[in-house]
Amino acid sequence: STADCAAGDSACSGEGLFTGGQLGFPVIQYPVPLYDSVTESDITPLNQYRVSLKVDHKISDHDQINGVYLLEDAKSSSNIDGGDTTFGVPLENPNRAQTASISWTHTFSPNVLNQAKIGYVRRLANFIAPGTDGIPGLLTIDALSSGFGGSTALPQFFTENEFQYKDDLSASKGRHSFKFGGEYRRTRNGSSFDSDKFGHFWSWGGEDLITDSVFSDEADLLYFGKPYYGTWYSAGAAVNPTNGAIPDFYRGYRANEFGAFGQDDWKVTPRLTMNLGVRWDYFGPPHNFQDGVDSNFYFGTGTTPVQTVSTNPYFPANDPLYAKEATGGFQQRNSNIWAKDYNNFGPRVGFSWDVFGTQKVVVRSGFGMFYDRIYNNLFENIRFNPPGYCDCTAGSLLTGVPAGAIETPGLFAVPFTANSSFIDPALFPNGLPKATPRHMDENLVAPYYEQWSFGLQYDLGHNLILETNYLGTAGRKLIGIRNINTFDGRVVRGLSTTRINSTIGSDNYRSNDYGSNYHALEATLRKQFSSGLTFNANYTWSKALDDISDAFRAKGSTAVTDPMNIHLDYGPADFDIRNRFVGSFNYDLPFMKANRFLGGWTLNGIFSINSGAAVALLDSSGDYNKNGLFGERPAYVGPGTITNAYLGKNPADGYLNPDDFGQVTCPADVNGGQWCNSTTGRGSLHGPTYVNFDFGVGKSFKITESSKLTLQGNFFDIFNHPNFQNPQGDIQSANFGKAEDTFGDNGGHRVIQLSLRFDF
């Protein structure tokens, strides 16, 4: 609103660091524009095109060559998501994926076949805020939360390349069908994550923003007569501390991978078939194509008791892991970041048994182990390790030294170029900020999972098949991140806050210490195509439990609740959905089927319904175990069990009762009441039910015996039924317990698609 407030009107008085009474100073009231809520649409178009080309050439009766090329180009954007504020600058995300392969099939004999393949995959993904190069991230932390410039996390550029060379040999002899193969993969990945490249200057309120950060400086002088707090509660930039220049953000990683397998499909009897096999995988640790770039934090050889001296009674002096942490440090190595792992053997076994020999009842079961590579985002962030990188952040609330437009002239400039001003000893009287390592365990191994199944298939007659299956999966040596340079009770008031390793800050440790398991029972009724109708109905009951669902904790807290007890988080996974039903059908209508003009109608549809996923309950300001890490689970303070917190209302109006949750009060008989962990289990509640029906209708026009034209109309979410995402789980949010969004295009509104296809 453009209405002005009258002088003395407290509803719209000026409010800065010193003028709003934030530090106990009197409020300075003066007329300012009257602000009100603003609603702006987040417009997110997606433009995409795909091209595919396939060539098959038969050279002789024994040789055939096949070639494939696929191209997908997609560009998404947003008009407001490119900054660090709610309403920011535009964001663009151009992506391109290309796949090319050539395969050669050679028949040695009717029983021996060989296939060789060469493949190449290239993917590019960029995240940019056009027009913000050189402009620092500017924002205010008051309720206005306004600002300029792009996000401190932009721009980002990623390129992934994989070259694959593969050969498979198949041979049949008697009751055995053998298959052997091997492959070599070379990965070449380049990326540039320019975190805080153009700096950031975060002030208290809008007054600083519109006066180029002079307002609070002037008020500072008004109250103290000299610089005391300054303008910026946080001002910083990415700096190479060795020379004061902008760091080199680009990294190019190379890795070699090998795989080999052998299997035998053995028809033991006409009714019993066995499948036996084994696969071996090697995922070579990545290495940078440039020397002197990679830096990792490596454990020392410390022994217990931990060498660090601390008077804190909760200090874990006799823990072997912390003993190594205390004596660790950064090292630059030009070889592998972690040790090579050759022990990745995955056995496979399975069978199929025709119980009565009539193919009416068939039993199937199997077990296998599968390994996977450690994905890029886990290790590429070591680019932020010293000595080549420092996120040098200044400000009186951070370093005890004021930083502002008057106190530090020249620090703020547009366009921004990093310079030695950000590592000026005057801003850091206690030295540069302590590094926060991105720490890859030097003994990492490939994560893997075990999978097993048991199922029965029944032929009920009349083209009906019923299948019942039990499926299980166990994730082993999964990778997660936790801060191991702290401990429970470290920040209890009055006690020593000395870290395990006092030379660094938080240590974001990547390790194989996590696990998961999944169990499911499913039933499928399938009608094979007859009389123009086919349908499939599937119901699944499942339960997914894990310590961590994503290494970076995409949902809920951004850290492990208790780094000293990671299994405290063991519970329903973020994607745990207990019940799901999906039914689909396709029906060629018999109406005037022989008439090329009136016939040719087809109906199809997919109906799905499932229970909600686990809700990420959170208290973003809670640090009940006093380890210095916030974002723990709140306490349930309502009546009975936690399931009574459901309100049974529209999820947008209130799915959970806010009055049933609060902050944790530690019992006096637990660590003297100084610290404890919440007793609220992870994933204790699940979100709203998802219901959707997609419907399609088609009409074919037969042109000749070998060609036809088909008009298809598809209606996604035909009933326009909104499916709400999980409610806000942070008890500190004004919207706690309410759903703030719906699922994507076919979860929140009807989408209609028309297509015309020519078949010949």
Summary of the structure (lengths in Angstrom):
residues: 760
radius of gyration: 31.0
end to end distance: 62.1
largest distance: 97.7
contacts: 2381
relative contact order: 0.07
helix: 8%
strand: 45%
